[in-house]
C-alpha cells in the first residue's frame, strides 16, 4: 500500500505529541516493516527541515540532519509534475470533497502508483 503522509503526522511521531503519538507510531512501525510505502510532498520536506533546524527544536545542526536523513531512508518524495497539476484542474471540478492537489494525487496513485 502507498500512502501520502501529512507533515503533521510526521511531526506527531517525531515530537511524540500526546494526542496523536500512538497513531503516528503505529503508522511508522508499518513503514519501518515495509508493510506500507510512504511518501511526503517536496514542500513537506522543506517544512520538516525548517522545523528541525530551528533553535527551539532543541537539536543541533548535526542532529537535525540525522533526523531528516533517517526520515528520507523511510519515506520517499512524492512526485508532482505538469501532468498531475493538469489532472488536478480537471478533477477539481468533479470532486466536491477533495482538495485540489489531493485529487491529483489520488488520480496518480490509482493510475500509475504514487
N, C-alpha and C positions, 0 to 999 in steps of 0.2 A: 504494500500500500504506500502511496505517495501522499505526503502532507505538506501544505504550505503553512509554516508556523508564523504566528504573530510575534512581534517584538516583546509584547507584554508577557507572553508565555515563557520566553527565554529569560526575561528579567525575573519573573516569578521563581524560576528554577535557580538562577544564579544568586539571587539575593535572599532566597528562602522566605519569600513573602508569606506571612502566616495564612492568609485566606486561600491562597492558590498553590502553595508549595507542594502539597501532596499530589495534586493532579499533574502539575508540571513535572514532578519527579517520576511519576508513573509513565508519562509520555517519554521522558528522556531515557528511562530504562528500556522501553521498546526501541528507541532509536539506537542505543548502545548495543542492544541484542540483534540489531539489523532486521527487526521484525517490521519496521516501517522505514521508509526513506524520507528524510526531512529536508525541506528547502526553506530558505529565507530570501526575501526580495533583496536586491542590491542595496536599496536605501536602508533596509533594516540593518545590514552590516555596518553602514556608516553610523547609524544611531547607536548601536551596541559599542562600537569602538569609542565613540564620543563619551558615552556614559561611563565606560570603564577607565577612561583616561582622566576624568575629572578628579581633582583632588579629593572631593567628598566621597569618592568610591572607596577610599582607604587603601587603594592598590598603588604600588609603584608602577612606573612605566613598563618595566620588565614583567611584572605580574599581570598587568593588563594585557600585554601582548600574548602572554601564555594562555590566558583565558580565551582570547579571541582565536588563537591558533587551535586550541582544543575544540572550540565550537566548530571551526572550519573543518576539522577532521571528521566531525559527526554530521554536519549539516552542509548541504550544497547551496550554491547561489541559484535561485530560480531565474531562468532566462526570461527576458522581456524584449521583444523585437517589434519591428513595424507591423508584422502580420498579427501579432497579439493585440496591439493597440487598435489596429483597423477592425479586428473582430469585436473588440470591446465596444466600439461605436455602434456596431450592428446589434449586439446583444443588449446594450443599454436600453434601447427602445422596446425590447421584447420581454425584459425581465424586471418586474416591479420590486422584487425582493432582493436584488443583488446590487452590490456596489459595482461601480463601473469596471474597475480592474479585476475584481473578484470574478465577474462574468467572463472576462477574457481568460483568466487563469483556469477556470473550470473548463472552458472550451479546449484550451491547450492540453490540460490533463486528460480529458476524455479522448481527444483525437490523436495525441502524439506522446503522451506522458508529460510530466511536468518539465 
